């Protein structure tokens, strides 16, 4: 649907009505129908750019519960990378996080627009997670946690390095990044963990996901001063 209109047509009411309708539909639509619609979105996005999307279906509810299970309202604000259709976002809200405490980063324009409609109080940034600035993301308060839905296994090591460097520049000294993977081990190469002074621990896995997935908590190896935010 195009948002363009003739010059003599008032745009703001139309946009407001569309946003209200999308939010109402999102709340009223049964979960099974919503998941089916989101799966189609993922499949289309994957078909158009498989390296960027790196998955043919959105993450399942069990994986969302697993990747957010250690996060509480005290961790706010929280940064989510590769937010997609908002599966992890909904799980964060279910944990008690306030919507306005969430910063959602999503590079895909269709997904970013969907996130803005579904979570109007969250800050949604349509950006490449490897090209973020910590000082812009969190100029004052640091994040207590980062949740990543990015497909790190399909990325070059230098891209993974850039993403983690910025993520930890956004985090408090005791903050952690939570990353899922479909692979048999942590998707962050040991050389990158060592270079950044990080450690990874598997916190669980779920077979109730397509495909089955594991979640890793990545944190600093030892307490350290606040990192450079440039």
C-alpha positions in Angstrom: 0.0 0.0 0.0 1.4 3.4 -1.0 1.5 6.1 1.6 1.7 8.8 -1.1 -1.3 11.1 -1.6 -2.2 14.1 -3.7 -1.2 17.5 -2.3 -4.8 18.5 -1.5 -5.4 15.2 0.5 -4.8 15.4 4.3 -2.1 12.7 5.0 -1.8 12.7 8.8 -5.4 11.3 9.5 -4.9 8.6 6.9 -1.5 7.6 8.4 -3.0 7.7 11.9 -5.9 5.6 10.8 -3.6 3.1 9.2 -1.4 2.8 12.2 -4.4 2.4 14.6 -5.9 -0.2 12.3 -2.6 -2.1 12.2 -2.2 -2.0 16.0 -5.9 -3.2 16.4 -5.4 -6.0 13.9 -2.2 -7.1 15.6 -3.9 -7.4 19.0 -7.1 -9.0 17.7 -5.5 -11.4 15.2 -5.2 -15.0 16.5 -1.6 -16.1 17.2 -1.7 -18.9 14.6 -2.9 -16.5 11.9 -0.3 -13.9 12.9 2.5 -16.5 12.9 1.5 -17.7 9.4 1.5 -14.1 8.1 4.9 -13.5 9.6 6.3 -16.7 8.2 5.2 -15.6 4.7 7.0 -12.3 5.3 10.2 -14.0 6.3 10.0 -16.4 3.3 9.6 -13.5 0.9 12.4 -11.6 2.5 14.7 -14.6 2.5 14.0 -15.3 -1.2 14.9 -11.7 -2.1 18.0 -11.5 0.1 19.0 -14.8 1.7 22.4 -13.5 3.1 20.7 -10.6 4.9 17.7 -12.5 6.3 19.5 -15.8 6.9 16.3 -17.6 8.0 13.2 -18.7 6.1 10.9 -18.4 9.1 10.7 -16.2 12.2 11.9 -17.6 15.6 9.4 -19.6 17.6 7.8 -18.7 20.9 9.9 -21.2 22.9 13.2 -19.7 21.5 11.9 -16.2 22.4 11.2 -17.4 25.9 14.6 -18.9 26.2 16.6 -16.0 24.9 14.9 -13.5 27.2 14.5 -15.7 30.3 17.3 -13.9 32.2 16.2 -10.4 31.4 14.1 -8.4 33.9 12.7 -4.8 33.9 15.9 -3.9 35.8 17.9 -4.5 32.6 16.1 -1.6 30.8 16.9 0.0 28.5 17.4 -3.1 26.2 18.8 -3.2 22.7 17.4 -5.7 20.2 19.4 -6.3 17.0 17.7 -7.9 14.0 14.2 -7.5 15.5 12.4 -8.9 12.5 8.7 -9.3 13.1 9.0 -8.7 16.8 8.9 -12.3 18.2 11.7 -11.5 20.8 10.2 -8.0 21.3 6.9 -9.5 22.5 8.8 -11.9 24.8 10.7 -8.9 26.3 7.4 -7.1 27.0 6.1 -10.3 28.6 9.1 -10.2 31.0 7.9 -6.8 32.2 10.0 -4.5 30.1 8.3 -1.2 29.2 7.9 -0.7 25.5 9.6 2.7 25.6 12.6 1.0 27.1 13.3 -0.9 23.9 15.5 0.1 21.0 14.8 -2.2 18.0 17.3 -2.3 15.2 16.2 -3.8 11.9 17.8 -3.3 8.5 14.9 -4.6 6.3 12.5 -1.7 5.4 9.4 -4.0 5.5 10.2 -5.4 8.9 11.1 -2.0 10.3 7.7 -0.6 9.2 6.0 -3.5 10.8 7.8 -3.0 14.0 6.8 0.7 14.1 3.2 -0.3 13.7 3.3 -3.1 16.3 5.4 -1.3 18.9 4.7 2.4 18.5 6.3 3.4 21.9 9.6 1.6 21.1 12.4 3.3 19.3 12.8 1.5 15.9 16.0 2.2 13.8 16.2 0.9 10.2 20.0 0.5 10.3 22.7 -2.0 9.6 23.7 -3.5 13.0 27.4 -3.4 11.9 27.3 0.4 11.3 25.8 1.6 14.6 27.3 4.2 16.9 27.0 3.5 20.7 27.0 7.2 21.5 23.9 7.7 19.2 22.1 4.6 20.4 22.5 5.3 24.1 23.8 8.9 24.7 22.9 8.7 28.4 21.8 5.4 30.1 23.6 2.3 29.0 21.7 -0.9 28.1 21.4 -3.7 30.6 21.1 -6.4 27.9 21.3 -6.9 24.2 19.2 -9.5 22.4 20.4 -10.5 19.0 18.3 -12.1 16.3 21.1 -11.7 13.7 22.4 -14.6 11.7 26.0 -14.3 12.7 27.0 -17.6 11.0 26.3 -16.0 7.6 28.4 -13.0 8.3 32.1 -12.2 7.7 34.3 -12.2 10.8 35.0 -8.4 10.5 31.2 -7.8 10.4 30.7 -9.9 13.6 33.5 -8.0 15.2 32.0 -4.7 14.4 28.6 -5.7 15.8 29.9 -7.0 19.0 32.2 -4.1 19.5 29.3 -1.7 19.3 27.0 -3.8 21.3 29.4 -4.0 24.3 30.1 -0.3 24.0 26.3 0.1 24.6 26.2 -2.2 27.6 26.8 -1.6 31.3 29.9 -3.4 32.6 27.8 -6.3 33.9 25.6 -6.4 30.9 25.3 -9.4 28.5 24.5 -10.1 24.9 22.1 -13.0 24.2 22.6 -14.7 20.8 20.8 -17.7 19.3 22.2 -20.0 16.7 21.2 -23.0 14.7 24.8 -24.3 14.7 26.4 -26.8 17.2 28.6 -24.1 18.9 28.8 -20.4 19.7 28.4 -18.5 16.4 31.1 -16.0 17.5 34.6 -17.3 16.6 36.9 -17.8 19.6 39.4 -15.4 18.1 36.9 -12.6 18.2 35.8 -13.4 21.8 39.5 -13.3 22.9 40.2 -10.1 21.0 37.3 -8.3 22.7 37.8 -9.9 26.1 34.6 -11.8 26.0 33.3 -15.2 27.1 30.4 -17.2 25.9 28.2 -19.7 27.8 25.4 -21.8 26.4 22.3 -21.2 28.5 20.0 -23.7 26.8 18.4 -25.0 23.7 15.1 -25.8 22.2 13.9 -28.4 19.8 10.5 -26.6 19.6 11.9 -24.3 16.9 12.4 -24.6 13.2 15.2 -25.4 13.0 16.2 -26.3 16.6 18.3 -23.6 18.2 20.6 -22.9 21.1 21.1 -19.6 23.0 24.5 -18.2 24.3 25.1 -15.6 26.9 28.1 -13.5 25.8 29.6 -11.3 28.5 32.9 -9.7 29.5 35.5 -12.1 30.8 36.3 -9.8 33.8 35.0 -6.5 35.1 36.3 -3.6 33.1 36.0 0.1 32.8 33.2 1.5 30.5 34.4 0.9 26.9 35.0 3.5 24.2 31.7 4.4 22.7 33.1 5.8 19.4 
